[in-house]
Amino acid sequence: MPDTPPPSKPGISVPEVQPEVQTRLCPMYKVFLHNDPITHMVFVVRVLLTVFHLPQNVAVDVMREAHTKGIAFVCALPFEQAEFRVAMAHARARAAGFPLTFTYEPE
């Protein structure tokens, strides 16, 4: 049986209702690298390459900025990814005996 619209009565209009669809993007979090006097620069660059997947030249620039200014922006990620990657970077640093520190905050 084909779908037929309900019978309409004279003088009564039936408005068409379109459902509102709103797409929400995940909130992004900024990840920062903090300088410390103990962690080797080569190790920092390796973490930026392997954990945060930065290109080589960007990883070196981020490491240098943290070294000279004390802190550097690494990237912006959805909360779960920021939390996971920071934890992974900290785990690798602790396993190697370094106090390397990353933090994240809402954009």
N, C-alpha and C positions, 0 to 999 in steps of 0.2 A: 504494500500500500504506500503510495507516495505521500511525502509530508505535505500537508496543506495547511496554510495559515488558519488560525481560528477565525470563525465568522465575525465580521465587524458589524457593529450596530451603527445606524446612521447618526452622524453628529459626534461620534466618539472615535478619537484617533488613538492608535496604539503606538507609542514612541519605540523606536528601535534602540535597544540598549547595547552599547559596545563596551565590553569589559575593558577596564583600564589595566594595561600591562606596563609595569615600570621595571626596568632593568637596573639593578643595583650592582655597582662594581665593588669588589672587595676593597676595604680601606687599605691604603698603602702605608708602609712604615719605612722610615729612613734608617739605614744602617750606617754607623760611624765606627771608624778605627781610631783608637787612642794610642798615642805614643807611649813607649816605656823605654827605659835605658838598658834593658836586658835582652829583649827579643832581637835576634839577628834579623837584619833587613832582608836577607835572602829568604829566610823562613816566612817573613810577613808576605813577601811577594808570592811565594809558593802557595800560601793559604788563600790569598786573593785570587790566584789563578784557578786553584782546584776546588775551593769551596764556593766562591762567589762568581766563578766563571768570567772574570774580567779579562780583556785582552792584555797581553804582556805590557804594552806601553802605558795603558791605563793603570794597571796594577802598580807599576813603578811610580807613576805620578801620584797615586793615592798614598803609597808608602812614604814618598818624599814629603808630601804635604803634611801628613801626620807627624813626621819627624821634625819638620821645621815649625809648624803651627800648633802642635800638640793634639790635634784632632783633624780627621778628614772624612768627608762624605764618601761612602763606598757605593751604595746603590739604594734603590727603593724597591721593596718587595711586599707582597701581601703578608699579613701578620704571621700566618703559620710558616711561611717560607723564611721570613726574617728570623723568627724564633729558632727554627730548625738549623739554619745555616750558622747563626751566631753560636748555638750550642755545639755544632760540629767543629767550628773553628776553635772554640775554647777547649774542647776535648783533645783536639790535635795538639794545641799549644801546651796543655798540661801534661800530655803524654811525653812531649819533648822537653819538659822542664821549663817552659817559658810562661810569663804572666801576661801574654798578649790579651788585650781587651777590646771587645766590640760591644757596642750598645745599639739599641734601636728605639725609635720613638715615632708616634703617629705623624703623618705629613700634615 
